[in-house]
Amino acid sequence: MSKEAKSLDVSIMGREFKVSCTEEERPELLRAVDYLDRKMREIRDSGKVVGTERIAVMAALNIAHELLTSKVPSDYDVSNVKRRMQAMQAVIDAALSSQDKLL
């Protein structure tokens, strides 16, 4: 498989984003996008947080909390977790960047 990064169109809360990943990273990135989309929709649907940027920040905080409070065996390979977090961070950065353009 190729290590060359390719462009991938993803949708988060009905908004389209273009992200870059290798073919090997694609399945994990799509899972991260799906997870982030679900978390953001849950927050939006609760009605307690208004605005895409605030929803994205709250989702990031919730996901970070989940990660930090999870029990991970000492011999666990965290490189997979790091890759997933970087992919999620890229999606969040893209969402916030396009939000700034709207203001």
C-alpha positions in Angstrom: 0.0 0.0 0.0 1.1 3.5 -0.7 2.3 5.9 2.0 1.3 8.9 -0.2 -1.3 11.2 1.3 -4.5 11.6 -0.7 -7.4 14.0 -0.3 -10.5 12.7 1.3 -13.9 14.4 1.6 -15.7 14.0 4.9 -18.8 15.3 6.4 -19.2 16.5 10.0 -22.6 17.8 11.1 -23.6 18.3 7.5 -20.5 20.3 6.6 -18.0 19.0 4.1 -14.3 19.0 4.8 -11.3 18.0 2.8 -8.6 16.1 4.8 -5.4 14.4 3.8 -4.4 10.9 4.8 -2.7 7.8 3.5 -4.6 4.8 2.3 -3.5 3.0 5.5 -4.9 5.8 7.7 -8.2 6.1 5.8 -10.3 3.5 7.8 -9.2 5.0 11.1 -9.8 8.5 9.9 -13.3 7.6 8.8 -14.0 6.0 12.2 -12.7 9.2 13.9 -14.9 11.4 11.7 -17.9 9.2 12.4 -17.2 9.3 16.2 -16.6 13.1 16.2 -19.8 13.7 14.1 -21.8 11.6 16.6 -20.3 13.4 19.6 -21.0 16.8 18.1 -24.5 15.9 17.1 -25.2 14.7 20.7 -24.0 18.0 22.1 -26.0 20.0 19.6 -29.1 18.0 20.1 -28.9 18.4 23.9 -29.6 22.1 23.3 -27.2 23.3 25.9 -24.4 24.5 23.6 -25.0 26.8 20.6 -22.6 27.4 17.7 -20.5 25.0 15.7 -17.2 26.2 17.3 -18.4 25.8 20.8 -19.9 22.4 20.0 -16.5 21.3 18.5 -14.6 22.5 21.6 -17.0 20.7 23.9 -16.7 17.5 21.8 -12.9 17.8 21.9 -13.0 18.2 25.7 -15.3 15.2 26.1 -13.2 13.0 23.9 -10.0 14.1 25.7 -11.7 13.3 29.0 -12.7 9.8 27.7 -9.1 9.2 26.6 -7.5 10.4 29.8 -9.9 8.4 32.1 -9.7 5.2 30.2 -7.7 2.3 31.6 -4.9 1.4 29.2 -2.6 -1.5 29.9 1.1 -0.5 30.4 2.2 -2.5 27.4 -0.4 -1.0 25.1 0.9 0.5 21.9 -0.2 4.2 22.1 0.9 5.0 18.5 -2.5 4.0 17.2 -4.2 6.3 19.7 -1.8 9.1 18.7 -2.6 8.7 15.0 -6.3 8.7 15.7 -6.0 11.8 17.9 -4.0 13.6 15.2 -6.6 12.7 12.6 -9.4 14.1 14.9 -7.3 17.2 15.6 -7.0 17.8 11.8 -10.8 17.5 11.5 -11.4 19.9 14.4 -8.8 22.4 13.0 -10.5 22.3 9.6 -13.9 22.8 11.2 -12.7 25.8 13.2 -10.8 27.2 10.3 -13.9 27.3 8.1 -15.9 28.7 11.0 -13.5 31.6 11.2 -14.1 32.4 7.5 -17.8 32.7 8.1 -17.3 35.4 10.8 
